Amino acid sequence: MRVGLYFGSFNPVHNGHLIIANHIANETNLDQVWLVVSPQNPFKQSVSLLNEYQRLHLIKSAIDGEKKLRASNVEFNLPKPSYTIDTLAYLNEKFPEYEFAIVMGSDGFQNLPNWKNYEVIIANHPIYIYKRPGFEITENWGGNIKIMDAPLLDISSTHIRKLIKEKKSIRFLVPDIVKEEIELAGYYKN
């Protein structure tokens, strides 16, 4: 099985994330795209992070019934902060019959040389890159990269959290089920 790993804080998951994951699943030879919830990204502050199990639950709710999309908690029991190379090593050992690829935006790809052991990632895993405006791919570092156009929405989790704090509507930015669960649980109000 060919699996694309789409890593993120997903704090919260929004329609932009889901459109990209679905597009990659539909337009590539990947059998599944896993939305991998990162408990602690080494490049981000964890202060405003909702608990990882709550973020995972929101993704599971959002993708319920989608055959090619899956929410993954693989990093929950790995050392923190989460490094992609460690996650890949764990997954390759646990699922030796699977081929894992990385799904990322061109903005993240430009930052790849700052990742732990990025040379090993590039040498051993295909990378599916969706273009983001202002972040051209000028270097591939010898990797097996596939650059794709994907429908992009200019939505950020940061903006959604800001709207919630300001008691403004997040309808149309997140799936209805995610909106309902955020409101019911009172997430991101403080």
Secondary structure, DSSP 8 states (H G I E B T S, - for coil): -EEEEEEE--TT--HHHHHHHHHHHHHSS-SEEEEEE-SS-TTS-STT---HHHHHHHHHHHHTT-SSEEEE-GGGGS-SS--HHHHHHHHHHH-TT-EEEEEEEHHHHHTGGGSTTHHHHHHHS-EEEE-BTTB-----TT--EEEE--------HHHHHHHHHTT---BTTB-HHHHHHHHHHTTT--
